[in-house]
Amino acid sequence: MRLFAAVLPPADAVTELGPVVGELRGLPGAGRGLRWTDPSGWHFTLAFYGEVAEDVVPDLSARLGRAALRTAPFPLSLRGGGRFGDRALWVGAAGDVRTLRLLAERALAAGRRAGVAREERRGHRPHLTLARASGDVELAPYAASLDGFAGRDWTVADLCLVRSRLPVSGVPGDRPRYEVLRRWPLGGPLRGDG
């Protein structure tokens, strides 16, 4: 099964971002060459494991549970935006991004120790993918439109192991489907709470 570790934004943060994405989708050319991600699947990927044998999942899960326990809950918000070349458009994160990166390192280490590590990532850039481009689409204007976006603060309280089911139908517009397999609460008090 195809797996990754992630942080999922709460429903009200997703709802807050929805109208902003709606405006982006209304920009000239947005319907051509852009595949918009489904808000129900929005997430911050911490570690991508790829195909994982079912018998490895218990060990990976135990290690992710320990990583969650060693990480205190932390504040985060959706903020600004950017792009990876002209391939992907994303919204960024603000708040305790340092702890988000630490959690990503711990999720990668859990995968490595369970034997499912992918190649090392250079500098984790927290992002939530809004659209992927196919063809000749200039994403700079879309990213610039996100510059002023500042969502409300929320508390990251858990770490998720997510299964990704890629489309197999060949139907245009078919998207990956995500299923949360496990969810672990982060341990320790919220920073600043004593």
C-alpha positions in Angstrom: 0.0 0.0 0.0 1.1 3.5 -0.8 1.7 5.5 2.5 2.8 8.8 3.8 2.9 10.6 7.2 1.0 13.9 7.4 -0.5 16.7 9.4 -4.1 17.4 8.5 -5.5 21.0 8.9 -8.8 21.2 10.8 -12.1 21.6 8.9 -12.5 25.3 9.8 -9.0 26.1 8.4 -9.9 24.2 5.2 -13.2 26.1 5.0 -11.4 29.4 5.5 -9.1 28.7 2.6 -11.9 27.5 0.3 -13.1 30.9 -1.0 -9.5 32.0 -1.7 -9.0 28.9 -3.9 -12.4 29.6 -5.5 -11.1 33.0 -6.5 -7.9 31.4 -7.9 -10.0 29.0 -9.9 -11.8 31.9 -11.5 -8.6 33.6 -12.8 -8.1 33.5 -16.6 -6.7 30.2 -17.8 -7.3 28.4 -14.5 -9.5 25.8 -16.2 -6.9 24.9 -18.7 -3.8 22.9 -17.6 -4.5 23.0 -13.8 -5.7 20.1 -11.8 -7.0 21.4 -8.5 -6.7 19.2 -5.5 -9.8 18.2 -3.5 -10.1 20.1 -0.2 -11.0 16.9 1.6 -7.5 15.7 0.9 -5.5 18.8 1.8 -2.6 17.9 4.0 1.0 18.7 4.9 3.2 15.8 3.9 5.8 15.0 6.5 7.3 11.9 5.0 6.4 9.9 1.8 7.0 6.2 2.1 5.8 4.9 -1.2 4.7 1.3 -1.5 4.9 -0.4 1.9 4.3 -4.1 2.5 1.4 -4.8 4.9 3.6 -6.7 7.3 5.8 -3.6 7.8 3.0 -1.3 8.8 2.9 -2.4 12.5 6.6 -1.5 12.9 6.2 1.7 11.0 3.1 2.6 13.1 4.9 1.9 16.4 7.8 4.1 15.4 5.4 6.9 14.3 3.5 6.6 17.6 6.8 7.2 19.4 7.6 10.2 17.2 4.2 11.7 18.0 4.7 11.1 21.7 8.1 12.9 21.6 6.5 16.0 19.9 4.4 18.5 21.8 1.3 20.0 20.2 2.2 23.3 18.4 0.5 26.3 16.8 0.3 26.5 13.0 -1.7 28.5 10.4 -2.1 28.5 6.6 -0.2 31.5 5.3 0.9 32.9 1.9 1.7 30.7 -1.1 4.2 29.7 -3.6 5.0 27.3 -6.4 7.4 24.6 -7.4 8.4 26.0 -10.8 5.4 25.7 -13.0 4.5 22.2 -11.7 2.6 22.8 -8.4 0.9 25.7 -6.6 0.7 25.6 -2.8 -0.2 27.5 0.3 2.4 27.7 3.0 2.5 27.5 6.8 3.2 30.0 9.6 3.5 29.5 13.3 5.8 26.9 14.9 7.2 25.7 11.5 10.4 24.6 13.3 8.4 22.0 15.2 6.6 21.0 12.0 10.0 20.4 10.4 11.1 18.4 13.5 8.1 16.2 13.3 8.8 15.7 9.6 12.4 14.6 10.5 11.0 12.2 13.1 8.5 10.7 10.6 11.4 10.2 8.1 13.5 8.6 10.7 10.6 6.3 11.6 10.4 5.2 8.0 14.1 4.7 7.8 14.2 2.5 10.9 11.2 0.5 9.7 13.0 -0.1 6.4 10.7 2.0 4.2 12.7 5.2 3.8 12.8 7.0 0.5 15.7 9.2 -0.5 16.6 11.9 1.9 14.8 15.2 1.5 16.8 18.4 1.5 15.2 21.0 3.7 11.5 20.3 4.3 9.4 23.1 3.0 5.9 22.9 4.6 3.2 23.3 2.0 -0.3 22.2 1.2 -0.7 21.5 -2.6 -3.6 23.4 -4.1 -3.1 22.5 -7.8 -0.8 20.7 -10.2 0.0 22.0 -13.6 0.1 20.0 -16.8 1.0 21.8 -20.0 2.0 25.4 -20.4 0.7 27.2 -17.3 2.4 30.1 -15.7 1.9 29.7 -11.9 3.5 32.9 -10.7 0.3 35.0 -10.9 -1.6 32.4 -8.8 1.2 32.3 -6.2 1.3 36.1 -6.1 -2.5 36.1 -5.4 -1.8 34.0 -2.2 0.8 36.4 -0.8 -1.7 38.2 1.5 -3.5 35.1 2.7 -3.3 34.6 6.4 -5.4 31.9 8.0 -6.3 31.6 11.6 -4.0 29.8 14.1 -4.8 26.3 15.1 -3.1 23.6 17.1 -1.5 20.6 15.5 -2.5 17.9 17.9 -1.8 14.7 16.0 0.3 12.9 13.4 -1.5 10.7 10.8 -0.5 7.7 8.7 -2.3 8.1 5.4 -2.9 5.7 2.5 -3.0 7.1 -1.0 -5.1 5.4 -3.6 -4.1 6.6 -7.0 -6.7 6.8 -9.8 -6.9 3.7 -12.0 -10.0 4.4 -14.0 -8.4 6.7 -16.6 -11.4 9.0 -16.2 -10.4 12.7 -16.7 -10.6 14.5 -13.4 -10.3 11.4 -11.3 -8.1 12.2 -8.3 -6.1 10.3 -5.6 -8.2 9.3 -2.6 -6.7 9.5 0.9 -7.6 7.3 3.9 -6.3 8.0 7.4 -5.1 4.6 8.6 -3.8 5.7 12.1 -3.8 8.9 14.1 -1.5 9.5 17.1 -2.0 12.4 19.5 1.1 14.5 20.0 2.5 14.2 23.5 3.4 16.9 26.0 1.9 20.2 26.8 1.3 22.9 24.2 4.3 25.2 24.1 3.6 28.3 26.2 1.1 26.5 28.4 3.7 25.8 31.1 
